[in-house]
Every structure is written in structure tokens, then in C-alpha cells.
Amino acid sequence: MHAKFTETELAFQQQVRQFMRENYTPELARKIRNPDTFREGMIEWQKALDSQGWAANGWPVEHGGCDWSATEKSIYINEMAMAGAPDVVPMGIKMVAPVLYSYGSDKQKERFLPPTKSSDIWWCQGYSEPGAGSDLAALQTRAVRDGDDYIVNGTKIWTTYAQHADWIFCLVRTGTEGKPQEGISFLLIDMTAPGVTVSPIISIDDEHHLNEVSFTDVRVPVENRIGEENMGWTYAKALLTYERTALSGVGFCLRTLQRIRHYASQENNGGRPLMEDPDFQARLAEVEMDVMSLEYLELRVLNTVDKGGAPGMESSLLKLKGTECQQAVQSLQWDVAAAFGGVLPDEADTDDIGHDFGNAARREYMFGRASTIYGGSNEVQRNIIAKFALGL
Ligand SMILES: Cc1cc2nc3c(=O)[nH]c(=O)nc-3n(C[C@H](O)[C@H](O)[C@H](O)COP(=O)(O)OP(=O)(O)OC[C@H]3O[C@@H](n4cnc5c(N)ncnc54)[C@H](O)[C@@H]3O)c2cc1C
């Protein structure tokens, strides 16, 4: 792909590379990797991206987005990942923001878009419930009208980073007539409102990403509803395509494959470098080819968005294939770390809280199991693709 870049694109690639080198410092990386300073570090990083005008690059230009081509977007995503830098936390800039600028009132846009872009509001996503995941329309969290407010009662689950969030965007039931999809509204709820409780869920990687969020008689002003009452399903579906497009993980795969090649070429505890093992070589080649195809698929989807289209069924393809590639890369990474007994000879990237390739291999392998579930499970993505392919 590199060979196809124009002079302008190559210059842009250099600009992004330099920005990453100068701004994603080892100190900031340490801050973000440490759970105690993760929130502070992420906000610092997102503010640096915002100062450069890049934080909300996918937004329409009139709201502060960049007028980038699909190739420039792809260069940006991949250079960021190659630098080991995290992308913005998606729930605000990549998920609720497109709903806000597509369906929100002028007042809502004015109130929420600037602080979302500058990371002064941290958002979380309140879709899933204990009895509603794949079958999201079964959600039971109730919002009952009381004058100029709704009174909200119910429970959301698997809410990523709710412990850090200032606001949550929620799907709530406002009607029980007709199909379940017809009685859903899209509400923005202040996490500091009385009656909101956040309880941690510790995941298999032993870290705290997830939560249960309960609402007990929480008063939410009607002006915090996006669009029309009972029309939330339409807005929610649009948001999910943006969420899935953001889950491909091409950059992560490219960077990790580079590190895998580096370590697999060195002698390990068992002797010969893994790269001399034909079995390992074949697995690596297969994953690399898949990632290359994924990169093209991502460009196609970005190109569609570039031309004014919304990411449609392709976002399901991207989510499905992307998460399968991520898991395949994580398995290879795990095997390389295991060949060294989890401790790699090159400690250059070990930081003071003990994160290194071996540690990352464990963490990413463990948490990576969830990637085929979140954002809509891969079985559900297959159903969406099948429906499209069969014209159902
Ligand atoms: C790490 C992580 C982070 C998450 N973050 C958030 C978040 O921030 N906000 C949020 O709202 N949600 C979040 N989720 C929830 C996620 O969207 C749901 O877990 C997901 O949609 C699946 O729902 P479920 O867990 O209820 O499983 P279920 O829907 O009960 O599914 C169980 C199994 O049945 C399969 N299945 C279900 N229906 C079908 C079907 N029709 N055809 C074929 N197979 C089917 C599924 O694929 C799955 O294997 C997160 C989940 C994880 C794991």
C-alpha cells in the first residue's frame, strides 16, 4: 500500500509520524498504561490531538473535523498504532458525536459537541442490559414522563469505562405499544445525577474496564432526549455502524505483527528462533495476508464514508474480520512470548509498571477474547451479512 502513496500522502505520513514521536512520550504512555492515571493520561493525549485538530478527524468540517481523504484517514490510524499510541476513547468522539451532529437539536450540538471534541466530557454507552444484548430491542430500562423530565429506572451492563464517565448515552423504553423497536428513546444522562450507581466488573485480564450501571428514579430533563420520542432505535442503529467500523484494529495488527517478527527472529529459551519453524512461518504468513486484506477492506469502508455514505453492512464485515485477525495476532503474540518464558530479551519497551511484550501478550490475549462479543457478537454480524447477501 505504501508504494501507492502520492507525494502529498507521504508528506502527511511524515507529519503524523513526527507528531506521534513528539507528543506520545514515554511518560504519557506510562500514565495511560497505569490504571490509576489512565483517565488523566487519556485526557492529556486526546487534548494534544485536539490541539493539532485531529481528535475528531472523522466529523464534518463545520463541527471541527478534518477534510481527509480515505487514504489520509487510513495513514493516520495506522501511524498512530505503529507508534503504540491509543486512538481516542470511542464512546464520545466516534459513537455519540455522529448521532449528535446527525440527529441532535442545534442546542444539543452547541452544548455537547465542543466539550466532547476537547475531552472535557467523557462518555460511556448504555445499550446492553442483563436481559438484552444481541436482542437489544428487549431492553427494559424504563423512562416515564413526569412534566419536563423523564424518571429513569433500570440496569445497564458491560458499560465500558462508566467509572470514568461524566455522561452516559442510553437506550430507554418509553413505549410498550407495537414492535419492541418502536418504543425506544435515546437519552443523555449525567452520571452525577442522584440515583445513578456504578458497580465494577473485573474481566479475565484482571482489570477494571467494565461496569454495571443502575438507575433508581433518576430525573433526566426531556431536553436531553435526542430526536423524537420512541425513535431511538433508528439513531441507535446508525451509531452501531460507526462503532463497528471503529473496531477493525488494523493498526494494532500491523504494529503487533512487526513486534512478533522482531522477537520471532531471535533465539529463545527453547533454542532456534520461531521464524525457523515452518509451522510458525505458515501461521504468520496466513495472518499477515488476512491483515493485508483487512487493510483494503477498511480503505473501502473509509472511502464510502468519504463520499458521503454511511458505513453499512461493510461495517459488519470489518468488525467480523477485524476481530478474527486481532485474535489470530494475539495468539501468535502469546506463542512468541511463551517461547521466551514470558520474558523477552529486549527490555527496551519495559516501563516502570512492568508492562513489556510478555505482559502485553498476556493482557491482550485475555481481553482480546471479548472482541468477538462486544460491538455486537460476530454471530450476529454473520446474520447481518447473510441478510444483505441473500437480500432478506
Ligand atoms: C468487553 C466488553 C465491553 C462491552 N462494552 C459495552 C458498552 O460499553 N456498552 C454496552 O451497551 N454494551 C457493551 N458490551 C456488551 C456487548 O454489546 C454484548 O455483550 C453483546 O452485544 C452480546 O450480548 P450478550 O452479552 O447479552 O450475549 P447474548 O446476546 O446473550 O448472546 C449469547 C451468545 O448467543 C449468540 N447469539 C445471540 N443471538 C444470536 C442470533 N440471533 N444468532 C446467532 N447467535 C446468537 C451470541 O453470539 C453469543 O455467542 C460489552 C461487552 C464486552 C464483552
The ligand as a Gaussian input file, in Angstrom:
#p B3LYP/6-31G(d) Opt

LIG

0 1
 C      -15.571000      -6.220000      26.795000
 C      -16.961000      -5.801000      26.523000
 C      -17.284000      -4.456000      26.500000
 C      -18.600000      -4.049000      26.289000
 N      -18.910000      -2.712000      26.356000
 C      -20.201000      -2.318000      26.258000
 C      -20.553000      -0.967000      26.444000
 O      -19.712000      -0.101000      26.703000
 N      -21.856000      -0.640000      26.370000
 C      -22.843000      -1.553000      26.078000
 O      -24.004000      -1.178000      25.990000
 N      -22.531000      -2.862000      25.901000
 C      -21.246000      -3.263000      25.988000
 N      -20.906000      -4.600000      25.835000
 C      -21.980000      -5.571000      25.631000
 C      -21.995000      -6.244000      24.264000
 O      -22.513000      -5.383000      23.281000
 C      -22.841000      -7.530000      24.419000
 O      -22.113000      -8.397000      25.268000
 C      -23.100000      -8.210000      23.112000
 O      -23.985000      -7.462000      22.323000
 C      -23.678000      -9.629000      23.310000
 O      -24.777000      -9.610000      24.173000
 P      -24.858000     -10.585000      25.447000
 O      -23.592000     -10.470000      26.214000
 O      -26.135000     -10.289000      26.152000
 O      -24.909000     -12.053000      24.843000
 P      -26.183000     -12.783000      24.255000
 O      -26.939000     -11.875000      23.367000
 O      -26.913000     -13.450000      25.369000
 O      -25.514000     -13.886000      23.345000
 C      -25.001000     -15.124000      23.869000
 C      -24.490000     -15.963000      22.691000
 O      -25.547000     -16.261000      21.784000
 C      -25.217000     -15.838000      20.458000
 N      -26.409000     -15.313000      19.794000
 C      -27.323000     -14.448000      20.318000
 N      -28.273000     -14.168000      19.409000
 C      -27.945000     -14.835000      18.273000
 C      -28.546000     -14.956000      16.976000
 N      -29.654000     -14.283000      16.659000
 N      -27.935000     -15.744000      16.059000
 C      -26.775000     -16.415000      16.360000
 N      -26.187000     -16.349000      17.587000
 C      -26.760000     -15.584000      18.514000
 C      -24.192000     -14.720000      20.645000
 O      -23.377000     -14.594000      19.521000
 C      -23.416000     -15.223000      21.869000
 O      -22.435000     -16.149000      21.460000
 C      -19.602000      -5.021000      26.036000
 C      -19.268000      -6.391000      26.040000
 C      -17.979000      -6.782000      26.280000
 C      -17.661000      -8.256000      26.303000

